[in-house]
């Protein structure tokens, strides 16, 4: 058996163990989601019967990527000519996401850890089964598609080596992936030859299957070949996830009840 074949089988074993270890709903009890919660408001579950009355009809299910939020303002768009079906990959179990991709990149193993992080807006860690793998792109559009998983669902997509020529434009890089975001990014230069554009939740307004994502575009030396576009889950923690919050490096990594969260990531 070739080394590349062994790497592929090892990679799928990692993701297979993640998928089958997470029976039921990996995100905990079902909670209606429709974007950012209003201050002081509580979500009400649909379909509950009133005392002495008839059951209410469940609320109309939102499309995978709605055009507008309940605040009436536009949300991010996934363009119809996107090279890969982003809405059919995000939030899905590994086998479905992988069905749109080529095999894992030869000689590059995936991995797993027992923690996840969100920025909502403070950096918050919680226990989970987190996995990642780098895949080839069978459409031939991108050099690599890096996928991350939390508890058996796809929570991140990163596209490397965005096709393009001439002066770099992060908006055009997003369009190459199939995204159109309504807000303006925060720009940074973490290193002299590195540029990063970050759309946090409120500027990305990217809602897929009722979960929020943030977006980052980066480039090294103004060379399109070094461009990366990242789509990263950044939804509010549900009750199950809140119960698994901890402070990394703390004594025994105890749950972070009453302890301040670490500073938020820039962007």
VEXRO-524114 format. One line per 8 residues: their letters; for each residue x, y, z of N, C-alpha, C. Coordinates in nm, 4 decimals, decimal comma, m for minus. Layout:
% VEXRO-524114
A) X Y Z X Y Z X Y Z; ...
This chain:
% VEXRO-524114
XXXXXXXX) 0,0855 m0,1206 0,0000 0,0000 0,0000 0,0000 0,0880 0,1241 0,0000; 0,0572 0,2183 m0,0863 0,1395 0,3386 m0,0975 0,1249 0,4253 0,0253; 0,2230 0,5173 0,0442 0,2205 0,6083 0,1585 0,1005 0,7015 0,1500; 0,0694 0,7497 0,0261 m0,0449 0,8389 0,0098 m0,1736 0,7687 0,0485; m0,1864 0,6396 0,0092 m0,3071 0,5632 0,0427 m0,3192 0,5448 0,1927; m0,2049 0,5138 0,2615 m0,2077 0,4977 0,4071 m0,2510 0,6267 0,4738; m0,2008 0,7424 0,4227 m0,2382 0,8713 0,4790 m0,3871 0,8952 0,4637; m0,4420 0,8609 0,3459 m0,5846 0,8813 0,3214 m0,6674 0,7981 0,4176
XXXXXXXX) m0,6342 0,6696 0,4336 m0,7108 0,5837 0,5225 m0,7023 0,6309 0,6662; m0,5831 0,6778 0,7087 m0,5671 0,7264 0,8450 m0,6520 0,8498 0,8668; m0,6561 0,9386 0,7675 m0,7345 1,0602 0,7774 m0,8820 1,0293 0,7914; m0,9333 0,9355 0,7091 m1,0751 0,9024 0,7157 m1,1067 0,8283 0,8453; m1,0109 0,7548 0,9017 m1,0331 0,6888 1,0302 m1,0541 0,7918 1,1402; m0,9753 0,9003 1,1354 m0,9909 1,0073 1,2338 m1,1307 1,0661 1,2264; m1,1768 1,0990 1,1046 m1,3084 1,1599 1,0888 m1,4190 1,0600 1,1155; m1,3954 0,9334 1,0832 m1,4963 0,8315 1,1104 m1,5194 0,8145 1,2587
XXXXXXXX) m1,4101 0,8148 1,3372 m1,4251 0,8019 1,4822 m1,4984 0,9212 1,5396; m1,4751 1,0393 1,4826 m1,5459 1,1595 1,5266 m1,6943 1,1457 1,4965; m1,7269 1,1005 1,3757 m1,8672 1,0942 1,3323 m1,9455 0,9944 1,4162; m1,8902 0,8752 1,4360 m1,9650 0,7714 1,5042 m1,9622 0,7866 1,6557; m1,8725 0,8676 1,7088 m1,8686 0,8901 1,8542 m1,9708 0,9919 1,8976; m2,0374 1,0570 1,8045 m2,1269 1,1681 1,8373 m2,2696 1,1350 1,7989; m2,3280 1,0390 1,8683 m2,4657 1,0029 1,8390 m2,5609 1,1134 1,8775; m2,6809 1,1119 1,8169 m2,7798 1,2141 1,8494 m2,7405 1,3487 1,7936
XXXXXXXX) m2,7964 1,4544 1,8525 m2,7693 1,5906 1,8074 m2,6437 1,6412 1,8759; m2,5322 1,6573 1,8029 m2,4072 1,6996 1,8685 m2,4133 1,8399 1,9242; m2,5126 1,9192 1,8843 m2,5229 2,0550 1,9359 m2,6159 2,0641 2,0559; m2,6608 1,9523 2,1084 m2,7460 1,9567 2,2272 m2,8914 1,9739 2,1894; m2,9749 2,0100 2,2884 m3,1183 2,0250 2,2625 m3,1445 2,1234 2,1504; m3,2466 2,0937 2,0700 m3,2808 2,1819 1,9587 m3,3231 2,3177 2,0108; m3,2650 2,4234 1,9534 m3,2966 2,5601 1,9944 m3,3247 2,6416 1,8704; m3,4402 2,7084 1,8636 m3,4672 2,7904 1,7447 m3,3594 2,8963 1,7281
XXXXXXXX) m3,3101 2,9114 1,6057 m3,2066 3,0103 1,5784 m3,2504 3,0946 1,4606; m3,2254 3,2265 1,4699 m3,2599 3,3118 1,3577 m3,1648 3,4267 1,3465; m3,0406 3,4104 1,3962 m2,9429 3,5190 1,3972 m2,9156 3,5607 1,5397; m2,8742 3,6841 1,5604 m2,8376 3,7321 1,6917 m2,9620 3,7586 1,7740; m2,9599 3,7157 1,9017 m3,0755 3,7349 1,9874 m3,0890 3,8810 2,0263; m3,2117 3,9265 2,0418 m3,2339 4,0627 2,0873 m3,2106 4,0691 2,2374; m3,1563 4,1839 2,2813 m3,1278 4,1997 2,4234 m3,2560 4,1837 2,5028; m3,2502 4,1008 2,6076 m3,3637 4,0841 2,6964 m3,4701 3,9927 2,6405
XXXXXXXX) m3,4508 3,9358 2,5226 m3,5531 3,8505 2,4629 m3,5172 3,7050 2,4780; m3,6176 3,6178 2,4751 m3,5956 3,4751 2,4837 m3,6575 3,4086 2,3622; m3,5914 3,3056 2,3152 m3,6468 3,2313 2,2027 m3,7569 3,1408 2,2532; m3,8653 3,1317 2,1776 m3,9750 3,0436 2,2146 m3,9813 2,9291 2,1146; m3,9928 2,8093 2,1674 m4,0004 2,6930 2,0809 m4,1373 2,6856 2,0167; m4,1402 2,6494 1,8874 m4,2675 2,6375 1,8184 m4,3281 2,5005 1,8393; m4,4586 2,4898 1,8198 m4,5239 2,3619 1,8270 m4,5686 2,3233 1,9652; m4,5506 2,4072 2,0683 m4,5933 2,3733 2,2029 m4,7420 2,4010 2,2187
XXXXXXXX) m4,8115 2,3128 2,2909 m4,9547 2,3307 2,3111 m4,9802 2,4193 2,4313; m5,0732 2,5124 2,4189 m5,1144 2,5931 2,5326 m5,2054 2,5100 2,6213; m5,2071 2,5421 2,7515 m5,2938 2,4711 2,8441 m5,4378 2,4862 2,7983; m5,5052 2,3728 2,7770 m5,6450 2,3761 2,7391 m5,6687 2,4166 2,5959; m5,5648 2,4291 2,5162 m5,5802 2,4738 2,3776 m5,5145 2,3786 2,2808; m5,5155 2,4158 2,1552 m5,4563 2,3327 2,0519 m5,3104 2,3699 2,0306; m5,2337 2,2762 1,9806 m5,0914 2,3014 1,9553 m5,0758 2,4053 1,8449; m4,9810 2,4959 1,8653 m4,9505 2,5945 1,7614 m4,8733 2,5276 1,6493
XXXXXXXX) m4,8927 2,5777 1,5304 m4,8132 2,5273 1,4185 m4,6694 2,5709 1,4376; m4,5722 2,4841 1,4082 m4,4320 2,5236 1,4225 m4,4010 2,6410 1,3306; m4,3044 2,7263 1,3709 m4,2702 2,8415 1,2871 m4,2173 2,7962 1,1520; m4,2407 2,8787 1,0505 m4,1935 2,8473 0,9167 m4,0424 2,8371 0,9160; m3,9908 2,7291 0,8619 m3,8464 2,7069 0,8610 m3,7781 2,8047 0,7669; m3,6703 2,8660 0,8153 m3,5951 2,9593 0,7326 m3,5219 2,8838 0,6224; m3,4991 2,9481 0,5090 m3,4170 2,8841 0,4057 m3,2745 2,8664 0,4568; m3,1987 2,7807 0,3899 m3,0612 2,7535 0,4337 m2,9813 2,8820 0,4485
XXXXXXXX) m2,9986 2,9761 0,3544 m2,9297 3,1049 0,3599 m3,0337 3,2134 0,3301; m3,1005 3,2681 0,4333 m3,2034 3,3699 0,4087 m3,1433 3,4990 0,3556; m3,2244 3,5769 0,2821 m3,1781 3,7041 0,2252 m3,1769 3,8157 0,3277; m3,2740 3,8114 0,4211 m3,2842 3,9167 0,5216 m3,3061 3,8580 0,6594; m3,2569 3,9307 0,7597 m3,2774 3,8929 0,8977 m3,4100 3,9516 0,9444; m3,4562 3,9139 1,0632 m3,5803 3,9691 1,1161 m3,5706 4,1192 1,1413; m3,4468 4,1740 1,1449 m3,4320 4,3187 1,1614 m3,4518 4,3927 1,0290; m3,4790 4,3189 0,9216 m3,5055 4,3798 0,7920 m3,3821 4,4134 0,7117
XXXXXXXX) m3,2648 4,3977 0,7700 m3,1408 4,4313 0,7004 m3,0878 4,3108 0,6233; m3,0122 4,3353 0,5161 m2,9642 4,2238 0,4342 m2,8621 4,1380 0,5067; m2,8605 4,0126 0,4695 m2,7617 3,9175 0,5197 m2,6632 3,8853 0,4078; m2,5591 3,8116 0,4421 m2,4625 3,7676 0,3408 m2,5313 3,6784 0,2385; m2,4753 3,6750 0,1189 m2,5296 3,5906 0,0127 m2,4275 3,4841 m0,0253; m2,4779 3,3647 m0,0507 m2,3971 3,2625 m0,1167 m2,4373 3,2664 m0,2634; m2,3442 3,2972 m0,3489 m2,3732 3,3209 m0,4901 m2,4059 3,1908 m0,5627; m2,4978 3,1976 m0,6586 m2,5394 3,0756 m0,7286 m2,4288 3,0096 m0,8097
XXXXXXXX) m2,3248 3,0865 m0,8456 m2,2157 3,0282 m0,9245 m2,0964 2,9898 m0,8373; m2,1175 2,9737 m0,7064 m2,0084 2,9323 m0,6169 m1,9511 2,7991 m0,6648; m1,8187 2,7849 m0,6685 m1,7584 2,6601 m0,7178 m1,7999 2,5378 m0,6368; m1,8186 2,5568 m0,5056 m1,8610 2,4480 m0,4177 m1,9890 2,4903 m0,3451; m2,0792 2,3982 m0,3164 m2,2082 2,4316 m0,2537 m2,1926 2,4560 m0,1032; m2,1581 2,5775 m0,0659 m2,1242 2,6091 0,0728 m2,2353 2,5708 0,1696; m2,3605 2,6017 0,1359 m2,4714 2,5726 0,2264 m2,4935 2,4226 0,2424; m2,4537 2,3433 0,1420 m2,4688 2,1980 0,1510 m2,3511 2,1323 0,2220
XXXXXXXX) m2,2493 2,2107 0,2565 m2,1318 2,1573 0,3247 m2,1275 2,2005 0,4710; m2,1572 2,3279 0,4979 m2,1530 2,3780 0,6351 m2,2658 2,3166 0,7181; m2,2315 2,2781 0,8404 m2,3302 2,2201 0,9302 m2,3623 2,0747 0,9032; m2,2934 2,0129 0,8081 m2,3240 1,8761 0,7689 m2,2228 1,7775 0,8278; m2,2579 1,6492 0,8377 m2,1627 1,5485 0,8856 m2,0505 1,5269 0,7846; m1,9370 1,4754 0,8286 m1,8210 1,4593 0,7403 m1,8500 1,3892 0,6079; m1,9241 1,2777 0,6043 m1,9432 1,2119 0,4744 m2,0083 1,3008 0,3694; m2,1054 1,3829 0,4091 m2,1709 1,4684 0,3102 m2,0760 1,5771 0,2614
XXXXXXXX) m2,0035 1,6419 0,3541 m1,9078 1,7457 0,3140 m1,8009 1,6877 0,2228; m1,7489 1,5708 0,2594 m1,6432 1,5084 0,1801 m1,6907 1,4681 0,0410; m1,8208 1,4467 0,0242 m1,8716 1,4033 m0,1057 m1,8509 1,5090 m0,2144; m1,8307 1,6344 m0,1728 m1,8095 1,7429 m0,2689 m1,6610 1,7704 m0,2927; m1,5738 1,6985 m0,2220 m1,4302 1,7258 m0,2262 m1,3523 1,6093 m0,2835; m1,2273 1,6371 m0,3189 m1,1379 1,5317 m0,3599 m1,0795 1,4621 m0,2376; m0,9882 1,3684 m0,2559 m0,9268 1,2975 m0,1431 m0,8388 1,3898 m0,0597; m0,8066 1,3488 0,0633 m0,7158 1,4291 0,1450 m0,5834 1,4554 0,0733
XXXXXXXX) m0,5226 1,5693 0,1026 m0,3941 1,6042 0,0419 m0,2908 1,4992 0,0821; m0,2184 1,4420 m0,0134 m0,1193 1,3385 0,0183 m0,0163 1,3875 0,1200; 0,0190 1,2975 0,2095 0,1242 1,3217 0,3091 0,0893 1,4319 0,4091; m0,0397 1,4662 0,4209 m0,0819 1,5643 0,5213 m0,1954 1,5034 0,6025; m0,1652 1,4669 0,7259 m0,2632 1,4014 0,8115 m0,3620 1,5022 0,8699; m0,4820 1,4560 0,8940 m0,5773 1,5341 0,9709 m0,5446 1,5193 1,1185; m0,6290 1,5748 1,2030 m0,6042 1,5649 1,3461 m0,7296 1,5883 1,4263; m0,7185 1,5659 1,5572 m0,8303 1,5858 1,6482 m0,7810 1,6445 1,7797
XXXXXXXX) m0,8710 1,7141 1,8508 m0,8439 1,7561 1,9874 m0,9774 1,7570 2,0613; m0,9721 1,7757 2,1925 m1,0924 1,7676 2,2755 m1,1421 1,9040 2,3207; m1,1212 2,0081 2,2384 m1,1690 2,1414 2,2764 m1,2017 2,2217 2,1514; m1,2943 2,3171 2,1688 m1,3337 2,4098 2,0623 m1,3303 2,5507 2,1182; m1,3273 2,6508 2,0286 m1,3229 2,7901 2,0726 m1,4177 2,8724 1,9869; m1,4828 2,9691 2,0503 m1,5667 3,0657 1,9800 m1,5283 3,2055 2,0272; m1,5658 3,3062 1,9486 m1,5404 3,4466 1,9804 m1,6754 3,5174 1,9771; m1,7420 3,5283 2,0921 m1,8836 3,5678 2,0943 m1,9240 3,6703 2,2018
XXXXXXXX) m1,8556 3,7841 2,2183 m1,7365 3,8280 2,1445 m1,6055 3,7893 2,2126; m1,6122 3,7431 2,3393 m1,4895 3,7047 2,4086 m1,4516 3,5613 2,3740; m1,3233 3,5360 2,3703 m1,2756 3,4014 2,3386 m1,3196 3,3050 2,4477; m1,3918 3,2017 2,4081 m1,4496 3,1069 2,5022 m1,4187 2,9655 2,4566; m1,3609 2,8861 2,5471 m1,3263 2,7475 2,5170 m1,4302 2,6551 2,5797; m1,4595 2,5440 2,5110 m1,5476 2,4431 2,5689 m1,5059 2,3054 2,5169; m1,5430 2,2036 2,5926 m1,5079 2,0675 2,5559 m1,5884 2,0233 2,4339; m1,5202 1,9631 2,3380 m1,5885 1,9080 2,2209 m1,4907 1,8178 2,1485
XXXXXXXX) m1,5418 1,7494 2,0478 m1,4568 1,6711 1,9593 m1,4327 1,7558 1,8343; m1,3125 1,8130 1,8249 m1,2766 1,9019 1,7149 m1,1804 1,8278 1,6227; m1,2066 1,8309 1,4932 m1,1206 1,7615 1,3962 m1,0971 1,8502 1,2749; m0,9895 1,8218 1,2021 m0,9587 1,8986 1,0817 m0,8925 1,8083 0,9781; m0,9078 1,8466 0,8517 m0,8481 1,7721 0,7411 m0,8342 1,8638 0,6213; m0,7265 1,8468 0,5459 m0,7024 1,9226 0,4232 m0,7317 1,8318 0,3040; m0,8164 1,8822 0,2129 m0,8605 1,8043 0,0981 m0,8171 1,8699 m0,0325; m0,8034 1,7877 m0,1348 m0,7876 1,8414 m0,2695 m0,9256 1,8873 m0,3178
XXXXXXXX) m0,9268 1,9746 m0,4171 m1,0516 2,0284 m0,4716 m1,0770 1,9652 m0,6077; m1,1780 1,8799 m0,6148 m1,2016 1,8098 m0,7412 m1,2571 1,9010 m0,8501; m1,2989 2,0240 m0,8137 m1,3406 2,1189 m0,9175 m1,2210 2,1856 m0,9834; m1,1038 2,1764 m0,9197 m0,9834 2,2380 m0,9739 m0,9742 2,3879 m0,9525; m1,0670 2,4443 m0,8731 m1,0675 2,5892 m0,8508 m0,9618 2,6313 m0,7500; m0,9504 2,5577 m0,6402 m0,8600 2,5929 m0,5306 m0,7511 2,4871 m0,5161; m0,6409 2,5276 m0,4551 m0,5313 2,4342 m0,4327 m0,5673 2,3345 m0,3243; m0,6245 2,3865 m0,2127 m0,6600 2,3042 m0,0963 m0,7888 2,3583 m0,0359
XXXXXXXX) m0,8726 2,2671 0,0156 m0,9885 2,3061 0,0963 m0,9684 2,2446 0,2345; m0,9510 2,3312 0,3336 m0,9282 2,2875 0,4711 m1,0625 2,2878 0,5436; m1,0998 2,1742 0,6017 m1,2303 2,1606 0,6665 m1,2111 2,1326 0,8150; m1,2919 2,1993 0,8987 m1,2918 2,1712 1,0422 m1,4291 2,1198 1,0830; m1,4279 2,0345 1,1866 m1,5509 1,9720 1,2356 m1,5603 1,9885 1,3872; m1,6809 2,0116 1,4365 m1,7078 2,0097 1,5804 m1,8165 1,9068 1,6063; m1,7864 1,8106 1,6924 m1,8857 1,7117 1,7336 m1,9635 1,6541 1,6161; m1,8907 1,6191 1,5123 m1,9519 1,5494 1,4010 m2,0226 1,6355 1,2996
XXXXXXXX) m2,0018 1,7679 1,3000 m2,0619 1,8564 1,2007 m1,9550 1,9505 1,1451; m1,9680 1,9878 1,0182 m1,8729 2,0790 0,9538 m1,8956 2,2204 1,0043; m1,7912 2,2810 1,0617 m1,8036 2,4157 1,1192 m1,7083 2,5166 1,0574; m1,6251 2,4748 0,9639 m1,5331 2,5688 0,9016 m1,4837 2,5199 0,7670; m1,4719 2,6148 0,6724 m1,4154 2,5864 0,5406 m1,3118 2,6936 0,5101; m1,1940 2,6527 0,4683 m1,0899 2,7478 0,4294 m1,0395 2,7092 0,2907; m1,0372 2,8077 0,2016 m0,9978 2,7858 0,0627 m0,8620 2,8511 0,0393; m0,7649 2,7728 m0,0062 m0,6291 2,8218 m0,0246 m0,5962 2,8357 m0,1726
XXXXXXXX) m0,5190 2,9400 m0,2039 m0,4754 2,9728 m0,3398 m0,5967 3,0065 m0,4264; m0,6578 3,1209 m0,3963 m0,7730 3,1681 m0,4718 m0,7265 3,2098 m0,6118; m0,7938 3,1671 m0,7167 m0,7501 3,2059 m0,8521 m0,7702 3,3555 m0,8762; m0,6721 3,4193 m0,9340 m0,6826 3,5619 m0,9616 m0,5522 3,6161 m1,0154; m0,5591 3,7360 m1,0728 m0,4401 3,8016 m1,1265 m0,4572 3,9519 m1,1146; m0,3458 4,0221 m1,1169 m0,3511 4,1675 m1,1061 m0,3625 4,2132 m0,9617; m0,4089 4,3360 m0,9423 m0,4199 4,3930 m0,8078 m0,5178 4,3130 m0,7238; m0,4763 4,2788 m0,6022 m0,5607 4,1964 m0,5163 m0,6762 4,2769 m0,4588
XXXXXXXX) m0,7932 4,2151 m0,4544 m0,9134 4,2759 m0,3978 m0,9819 4,1702 m0,3121; m0,9915 4,1898 m0,1794 m1,0531 4,0883 m0,0933 m1,1987 4,0601 m0,1291; m1,2702 4,1616 m0,1781 m1,4101 4,1398 m0,2177 m1,4172 4,0428 m0,3356; m1,3238 4,0573 m0,4288 m1,3204 3,9660 m0,5422 m1,2785 3,8258 m0,4983; m1,1903 3,8181 m0,3978 m1,1521 3,6869 m0,3444 m1,2740 3,6172 m0,2849; m1,3577 3,6920 m0,2139 m1,4808 3,6347 m0,1594 m1,5718 3,5848 m0,2714; m1,5822 3,6645 m0,3788 m1,6686 3,6247 m0,4898 m1,6180 3,4962 m0,5567; m1,4860 3,4777 m0,5591 m1,4301 3,3557 m0,6184 m1,4730 3,2324 m0,5394
XXXXXXXX) m1,4915 3,2504 m0,4078 m1,5371 3,1422 m0,3216 m1,6886 3,1255 m0,3320; m1,7589 3,2358 m0,3607 m1,9041 3,2317 m0,3713 m1,9747 3,3077 m0,2629; m1,9073 3,4102 m0,2056 m1,9654 3,4873 m0,0965 m1,9777 3,6348 m0,1330; m2,0827 3,6985 m0,0816 m2,0993 3,8433 m0,0897 m2,1440 3,8893 0,0477; m2,0612 3,9696 0,1151 m2,0893 4,0124 0,2525 m2,1360 4,1578 0,2540; m2,2335 4,1920 0,3396 m2,2888 4,3278 0,3388 m2,2062 4,4318 0,4128; m2,1228 4,3899 0,5076 m2,0493 4,4853 0,5901 m1,9065 4,5076 0,5451; m1,8389 4,6008 0,6130 m1,6986 4,6315 0,5835 m1,6077 4,5569 0,6805
XXXXXXXX) m1,4909 4,5129 0,6335 m1,4019 4,4356 0,7199 m1,3117 4,5237 0,8063; m1,2559 4,4614 0,9074 m1,1464 4,5206 0,9843 m1,0175 4,4754 0,9159; m0,9243 4,5680 0,8930 m0,8002 4,5327 0,8245 m0,6835 4,5363 0,9218; m0,5919 4,4427 0,9026 m0,4749 4,4312 0,9900 m0,3533 4,3927 0,9077; m0,2360 4,4239 0,9623 m0,1079 4,3804 0,9073 m0,0306 4,3114 1,0194; m0,0610 4,1848 1,0486 0,0063 4,1158 1,1591 0,1564 4,1028 1,1397; 0,1997 4,1032 1,0128 0,3411 4,1028 0,9785 0,3585 4,1989 0,8619; 0,4812 4,2476 0,8392 0,5018 4,3490 0,7341 0,4464 4,3127 0,5973
XXXXXXXX) 0,4528 4,1851 0,5585 0,4086 4,1468 0,4236 0,2770 4,0685 0,4250; 0,2064 4,0721 0,5379 0,0808 3,9970 0,5511 m0,0351 4,0930 0,5737; m0,1436 4,0739 0,4978 m0,2638 4,1546 0,5163 m0,3813 4,0630 0,5481; m0,4656 4,1077 0,6424 m0,5825 4,0290 0,6842 m0,7044 4,1196 0,6860; m0,8122 4,0716 0,6273 m0,9420 4,1407 0,6320 m1,0378 4,0504 0,7085; m1,0986 4,1024 0,8156 m1,1846 4,0204 0,9016 m1,3253 4,0775 0,9083; m1,4221 3,9940 0,8797 m1,5632 4,0280 0,8955 m1,6155 3,9501 1,0161; m1,6369 4,0200 1,1284 m1,6920 3,9522 1,2448 m1,8418 3,9319 1,2209
XXXXXXXX) m1,9123 3,8714 1,3153 m2,0541 3,8382 1,2963 m2,1363 3,9552 1,2438; m2,1202 4,0723 1,3058 m2,2066 4,1858 1,2734 m2,1805 4,2450 1,1363; m2,0610 4,2229 1,0793 m2,0318 4,2728 0,9454 m2,0419 4,1632 0,8391; m2,0144 4,0382 0,8783 m2,0309 3,9272 0,7838 m2,1797 3,8981 0,7626; m2,2568 3,8976 0,8712 m2,4003 3,8672 0,8673 m2,4262 3,7427 0,7822; m2,3423 3,6415 0,8064 m2,3513 3,5163 0,7317 m2,4259 3,4139 0,8165; m2,5475 3,3830 0,7768 m2,6347 3,2931 0,8512 m2,6653 3,1727 0,7625; m2,6113 3,0562 0,8022 m2,6299 2,9339 0,7251 m2,6926 2,8298 0,8156
XXXXXXXX) m2,8076 2,7775 0,7765 m2,8815 2,6828 0,8588 m2,9015 2,7389 0,9998; m2,9303 2,8697 1,0072 m2,9633 2,9398 1,1313 m2,8460 2,9485 1,2290; m2,7233 2,9369 1,1780 m2,6042 2,9530 1,2615 m2,5152 3,0610 1,2000; m2,4484 3,1381 1,2872 m2,3685 3,2517 1,2433 m2,2222 3,2132 1,2177; m2,1647 3,2765 1,1148 m2,0247 3,2525 1,0787 m1,9522 3,3850 1,0642; m1,8233 3,3848 1,0937 m1,7373 3,4988 1,0656 m1,6471 3,4612 0,9485; m1,5847 3,5609 0,8861 m1,5082 3,5367 0,7631 m1,3757 3,6118 0,7698; m1,2706 3,5494 0,7184 m1,1378 3,6128 0,7110 m1,0791 3,5910 0,5722
XXXXXXXX) m1,0135 3,6934 0,5206 m0,9361 3,6827 0,3973 m0,7937 3,7251 0,4302; m0,6957 3,6506 0,3834 m0,5560 3,6867 0,4090 m0,4728 3,6649 0,2829; m0,3628 3,7414 0,2752 m0,2716 3,7301 0,1611 m0,1309 3,7655 0,2078; m0,0337 3,7018 0,1458 0,1076 3,7290 0,1759 0,1716 3,7916 0,0529; 0,2283 3,9106 0,0712 0,3023 3,9743 m0,0369 0,2212 4,0102 m0,1590; 0,0916 4,0347 m0,1444 0,0053 4,0732 m0,2570 0,0063 3,9724 m0,3705; 0,0335 3,8468 m0,3374 0,0389 3,7405 m0,4373 m0,0879 3,6565 m0,4258; m0,1719 3,6557 m0,5328 m0,2963 3,5793 m0,5305 m0,2726 3,4336 m0,4919
XXXXXXXX) m0,1580 3,3795 m0,5247 m0,1300 3,2384 m0,4968 m0,1231 3,2092 m0,3472; m0,1068 3,3131 m0,2637 m0,0976 3,2935 m0,1187 m0,2292 3,3259 m0,0469; m0,3329 3,3552 m0,1230 m0,4596 3,3980 m0,0637 m0,5329 3,2836 0,0037; m0,5970 3,3146 0,1173 m0,6824 3,2191 0,1864 m0,8118 3,2890 0,2259; m0,9255 3,2217 0,2058 m1,0561 3,2691 0,2526 m1,1085 3,1666 0,3518; m1,1436 3,2131 0,4732 m1,1899 3,1241 0,5785 m1,3326 3,1589 0,6211; m1,4158 3,0579 0,6346 m1,5515 3,0699 0,6878 m1,5548 2,9899 0,8174; m1,5841 3,0582 0,9306 m1,5656 2,9969 1,0617 m1,6919 3,0124 1,1464
XXXXXXXX) m1,7447 2,9020 1,1964 m1,8614 2,9084 1,2834 m1,8334 2,9960 1,4047; m1,9254 3,0885 1,4326 m1,9094 3,1734 1,5517 m2,0458 3,2019 1,6133; m2,1238 3,0961 1,6265 m2,2578 3,1078 1,6805 m2,2525 3,1107 1,8330; m2,3557 3,1677 1,8941 m2,3642 3,1682 2,0404 m2,3701 3,0250 2,0920; m2,3082 3,0009 2,2066 m2,3104 2,8670 2,2642 m2,4521 2,8302 2,3060; m2,4908 2,7051 2,2794 m2,6186 2,6580 2,3310 m2,5980 2,6051 2,4729; m2,7043 2,5583 2,5361 m2,6957 2,5161 2,6765 m2,5972 2,4014 2,6952; m2,5956 2,3078 2,6012 m2,5039 2,1949 2,6108 m2,3589 2,2422 2,6067
XXXXXXXX) m2,3284 2,3350 2,5169 m2,1917 2,3866 2,5050 m2,1538 2,4711 2,6255; m2,2477 2,5523 2,6759 m2,2194 2,6339 2,7947 m2,1788 2,5469 2,9130; m2,2398 2,4307 2,9242 m2,2099 2,3413 3,0364 m2,0702 2,2824 3,0262; m2,0055 2,2959 2,9085 m1,8722 2,2392 2,8874 m1,7627 2,3458 2,8776; m1,7954 2,4715 2,9137 m1,6971 2,5803 2,9077 m1,5882 2,5583 3,0131; m1,4641 2,5905 2,9780 m1,3530 2,5795 3,0725 m1,2497 2,6857 3,0402; m1,1596 2,7117 3,1352 m1,0484 2,8048 3,1146 m0,9231 2,7229 3,0851; m0,8682 2,7295 2,9639 m0,7495 2,6504 2,9323 m0,6310 2,6909 3,0184
XXXXXXXX) m0,5575 2,5908 3,0618 m0,4408 2,6186 3,1440 m0,4728 2,6428 3,2899; m0,6031 2,6459 3,3224 m0,6419 2,6641 3,4616 m0,6186 2,5367 3,5399; m0,6323 2,5439 3,6689 m0,6089 2,4285 3,7550 m0,7105 2,3202 3,7213; m0,6629 2,2146 3,6617 m0,7512 2,1069 3,6216 m0,8439 2,1443 3,5080; m0,8201 2,2583 3,4471 m0,9092 2,3049 3,3406 m1,0544 2,2988 3,3840; m1,0807 2,3515 3,5039 m1,2162 2,3472 3,5575 m1,3087 2,4364 3,4761; m1,4412 2,4086 3,4769 m1,5357 2,4972 3,4088 m1,5190 2,6408 3,4531; m1,5362 2,7332 3,3584 m1,5043 2,8743 3,3815 m1,6178 2,9516 3,4466
XXXXXXXX) m1,6856 2,8929 3,5445 m1,7959 2,9618 3,6102 m1,7419 3,0770 3,6944; m1,7888 3,1961 3,6642 m1,7475 3,3123 3,7422 m1,6095 3,3645 3,7104; m1,5405 3,3042 3,6124 m1,4058 3,3484 3,5774 m1,4108 3,4287 3,4486; m1,3279 3,5338 3,4367 m1,3292 3,6137 3,3141 m1,2748 3,5352 3,1963; m1,3328 3,5592 3,0799 m1,2846 3,4936 2,9587 m1,1585 3,5598 2,9099; m1,0817 3,4884 2,8303 m0,9595 3,5438 2,7720 m0,9961 3,6514 2,6717; m0,9042 3,7413 2,6395 m0,9332 3,8482 2,5430 m0,9800 3,7936 2,4096; m1,0620 3,8675 2,3423 m1,1140 3,8255 2,2127 m1,0077 3,8383 2,1052
XXX) m1,0179 3,7529 2,0036 m0,9264 3,7624 1,8908 m0,9580 3,8883 1,8107; m0,8568 3,9507 1,7583 m0,8789 4,0671 1,6728 m0,9594 4,0268 1,5519; m1,0514 4,1097 1,5115 m1,1315 4,0795 1,3954 m1,2733 4,0484 1,4307
